[in-house]
Amino acid sequence: MNYNPIKLNGNWTEGYALDKHTLNSHCTGYNMWGYPVFDTTYSEVGECVNKLKYRGDFSQIKILADVSTDFLNTWNVVDEIDLIIPAPPSKKRDIQPVFLLVEDIAKNLKKHYCLDYFQKLNNTEVKNLTPEEKAKASEMHLKKNKTLPRKANILLVDDLYDSGFTLNIMCKELLKEEHIGNIYVLTMTKTRKG
């Protein structure tokens, strides 16, 4: 699979998205309820994320985990990573795609992972908030459930990077810990506006 890594800036040591989520999208009209209909072209990674996240196609997990593993090996951070932590999901689902993805990446890399290090305190989707609302939401957005028992370098994983709001809050909380080392971020895709 082709991918084009994009550097992500934030309060982490270093971070990347594997590719853009969409390459282009334009409105083709409106449906019978008056909602716009779009013709969207996805990157290869974006198509996998879309199938996984919005169509429940769990066969995409292995594909995304393998591409992530390939990239992480070329990024040369694998030997430094002690623990992999997913961004907490914004929607409650019976099966959380980002958790499955982290499990497969960790298995590929033979690394430890923790699915409940963080949890979202509400179901508000940050991408729909104004900057003022985001500032207020930051204190009530996440809860950290664990503490590192010893020095550790962390890889944070998310499926889709929009503003980086959640990942930045996660890093802010991790940086308060006595035993935190480097924090790396990997997302599958990045929105074109993010």
Secondary structure, 3 states (H helix, E strand, C coil): CCCCCEECCCCCCEEEEEEECEEEEEEEEECCCCCEEEEEEECHHHHHHHHHHHHCCCCHHHHHHHHHHHHHHHHCCHHHCCEEEECCCCCCCCCCHHHHHHHHHHHHHCCEECCCCEEECCCCCHHHCCHHHHHHHHHHCEEECCCCCCCEEEEEEEEEECCCHHHHHHHHHHCCCCCEEEEEEEEEEECCCC
